[in-house]
Amino acid sequence: MGIKRDIFESLKFHIKDVNASTLLSIPLKRICSSPFVVVCIGTDRCIGDSLGPLVGYNLKNLDVRYPVYGTINEPIHAMNLEEKLELLKANYSNHSIIAVDASLGNKKSVGTIQFREGPIYPGKGVGKKLPPIGDYSLIGVVDTMDKFNNANIHQVRLSFVMEMADVITDCLYKATHSALYARN
């Protein structure tokens, strides 16, 4: 396991790697030392797409000191994404955005969390055209893209998505707390 790089220079860690959250927190520490917002994308109406709202819910329950948008109770999804982007631009124009979302991928990448510089393209895996969001992306690959039935995201187990959400939450928490301690 450990650090793997693909052609996009993203970092990939499998959720079963006991060091995944710690290793993911390392590149996030630099970002978290400047103003940032975490934007969690998805909906609780589809288990496979609930990764973002679960991370947002977890972070809000940890009472973190940075803005978090997109939770189980107030999700950011296809129907309100553009409106929320306008709100973010108006209120956080000098902040970096760390976007969190679920994704479909190939069989070998299921269970990986990918971190990369650049935006997320929400809905791309299911053929939706939505605006990109984020300066940095945390993407959890929850299932495969099936050429015959691209709705695999509806077959994902909740326990799997919750485990992935816990790893992402933990990496953000570790990154922000070490960034806070580094400033003091």
C-alpha positions as CSV (number, residue, x, y, z in Angstrom):
1,M,0.0,0.0,0.0
2,G,1.3,3.5,0.7
3,I,1.8,6.4,-1.7
4,K,0.9,5.8,-5.3
5,R,1.0,8.4,-8.1
6,D,-0.9,8.2,-11.4
7,I,-0.6,10.3,-14.6
8,F,-2.5,13.2,-12.9
9,E,0.1,13.3,-10.0
10,S,-2.6,12.6,-7.5
11,L,-1.9,10.8,-4.2
12,K,-3.9,7.6,-3.7
13,F,-4.3,5.6,-0.5
14,H,-6.6,2.7,0.1
15,I,-8.9,3.0,3.1
16,K,-7.6,-0.3,4.5
17,D,-4.1,1.2,4.7
18,V,-3.7,1.9,8.5
19,N,-1.7,5.0,7.6
20,A,-4.0,6.4,5.0
21,S,-5.4,9.3,7.0
22,T,-1.9,10.3,8.3
23,L,-0.4,10.1,4.8
24,L,-3.3,12.1,3.3
25,S,-2.9,14.8,6.0
26,I,0.7,15.6,5.0
27,P,-0.1,17.5,1.8
28,L,-3.2,19.0,3.4
29,K,-1.1,20.6,6.2
30,R,0.3,23.2,3.9
31,I,-3.1,24.1,2.6
32,C,-4.6,24.3,6.1
33,S,-2.1,26.9,7.2
34,S,-3.9,29.5,5.0
35,P,-7.6,30.3,5.0
36,F,-9.7,27.5,3.5
37,V,-13.2,26.1,3.3
38,V,-14.2,22.5,3.1
39,V,-17.0,21.8,0.6
40,C,-18.6,18.3,0.7
41,I,-20.6,17.4,-2.3
42,G,-23.3,14.7,-2.6
43,T,-26.7,13.7,-1.4
44,D,-28.0,11.5,1.4
45,R,-30.6,10.2,-1.1
46,C,-28.1,7.8,-2.6
47,I,-25.7,5.8,-0.4
48,G,-22.8,5.9,-2.9
49,D,-23.2,9.7,-3.2
50,S,-23.4,10.3,0.5
51,L,-19.6,10.4,1.1
52,G,-19.4,14.2,1.0
53,P,-22.3,14.9,3.3
54,L,-21.0,12.2,5.7
55,V,-17.6,13.9,5.9
56,G,-19.4,17.3,6.4
57,Y,-21.5,15.9,9.1
58,N,-18.5,14.3,10.9
59,L,-16.5,17.6,10.7
60,K,-19.4,19.6,12.0
61,N,-19.7,17.2,14.9
62,L,-16.0,17.7,15.7
63,D,-16.8,21.4,15.9
64,V,-13.8,22.4,13.7
65,R,-12.8,26.1,13.5
66,Y,-13.0,26.4,9.7
67,P,-16.1,26.7,7.4
68,V,-17.6,23.4,6.3
69,Y,-20.4,23.3,3.7
70,G,-22.4,20.2,2.7
71,T,-23.7,17.9,5.4
72,I,-26.4,15.3,5.7
73,N,-28.8,18.0,6.9
74,E,-27.8,20.6,4.3
75,P,-26.2,18.8,1.4
76,I,-24.6,20.4,-1.7
77,H,-25.8,18.6,-4.8
78,A,-26.7,19.0,-8.4
79,M,-29.9,21.0,-7.6
80,N,-28.1,23.7,-5.5
81,L,-24.5,23.6,-6.5
82,E,-24.5,26.8,-8.6
83,E,-26.2,28.7,-5.8
84,K,-23.8,27.5,-3.2
85,L,-20.8,28.3,-5.4
86,E,-22.0,31.9,-5.6
87,L,-22.3,32.0,-1.8
88,L,-18.8,30.7,-1.4
89,K,-17.4,33.2,-3.9
90,A,-19.1,36.1,-2.1
91,N,-18.1,35.0,1.4
92,Y,-14.8,33.3,1.0
93,S,-13.1,34.9,-2.0
94,N,-9.7,34.8,-0.4
95,H,-10.0,31.2,0.8
96,S,-8.9,28.0,-0.8
97,I,-11.6,25.4,-1.3
98,I,-11.0,21.7,-0.5
99,A,-13.7,19.8,-2.2
100,V,-14.8,16.3,-1.1
101,D,-16.9,14.0,-3.3
102,A,-17.5,10.4,-4.2
103,S,-16.5,9.0,-7.5
104,L,-16.7,6.0,-9.7
105,G,-13.6,4.4,-11.1
106,N,-12.0,1.2,-12.3
107,K,-12.1,-2.0,-10.2
108,K,-8.5,-1.5,-8.8
109,S,-9.2,2.0,-7.5
110,V,-12.4,1.2,-5.5
111,G,-11.7,1.9,-1.9
112,T,-9.0,4.5,-2.6
113,I,-9.1,8.1,-1.6
114,Q,-7.3,10.4,-4.0
115,F,-6.0,13.9,-3.2
116,R,-4.9,16.2,-5.9
117,E,-4.6,19.9,-6.7
118,G,-7.4,21.1,-8.9
119,P,-11.2,21.0,-8.9
120,I,-13.8,18.2,-8.7
121,Y,-16.2,17.8,-11.6
122,P,-19.4,16.8,-9.8
123,G,-21.7,14.4,-11.6
124,K,-19.1,13.6,-14.3
125,G,-19.3,9.9,-13.7
126,V,-23.0,9.8,-14.2
127,G,-23.1,12.1,-17.2
128,K,-24.1,15.4,-15.6
129,K,-22.6,18.7,-16.6
130,L,-22.1,20.7,-13.4
131,P,-19.6,23.5,-12.7
132,P,-16.2,22.4,-11.3
133,I,-15.5,23.2,-7.6
134,G,-12.4,23.4,-5.5
135,D,-8.7,24.3,-5.6
136,Y,-7.9,20.9,-4.1
137,S,-9.9,17.6,-4.3
138,L,-10.4,14.7,-2.0
139,I,-12.1,12.0,-4.0
140,G,-13.3,8.7,-2.6
141,V,-13.8,6.0,-5.3
142,V,-16.9,4.1,-4.0
143,D,-17.6,1.8,-6.9
144,T,-16.9,1.0,-10.6
145,M,-18.2,2.6,-13.7
146,D,-20.2,-0.1,-15.5
147,K,-20.6,0.5,-19.2
148,F,-24.0,-1.3,-19.2
149,N,-25.3,0.3,-16.0
150,N,-23.7,3.5,-14.8
151,A,-25.9,3.5,-11.7
152,N,-23.5,1.3,-9.7
153,I,-23.4,4.2,-7.2
154,H,-26.8,2.9,-5.9
155,Q,-25.4,-0.5,-5.0
156,V,-22.7,0.7,-2.5
157,R,-22.8,-0.5,1.1
158,L,-23.3,2.3,3.7
159,S,-20.7,0.8,6.0
160,F,-18.1,1.1,3.2
161,V,-19.0,4.8,2.6
162,M,-18.9,5.5,6.3
163,E,-15.5,3.9,6.6
164,M,-14.2,6.1,3.8
165,A,-15.8,9.2,5.3
166,D,-14.1,8.4,8.6
167,V,-10.7,8.3,6.9
168,I,-11.2,11.6,5.1
169,T,-12.5,13.2,8.2
170,D,-9.5,12.0,10.2
171,C,-7.0,13.2,7.6
172,L,-8.6,16.7,7.6
173,Y,-8.7,16.7,11.4
174,K,-5.0,15.7,11.6
175,A,-4.0,18.2,9.0
176,T,-5.8,21.1,10.6
177,H,-4.7,20.3,14.1
178,S,-1.0,20.0,13.2
179,A,-1.4,23.2,11.2
180,L,-2.9,24.9,14.3
181,Y,-0.1,23.6,16.5
182,A,2.5,24.7,14.0
183,R,1.2,28.3,14.2
184,N,1.3,28.4,18.0
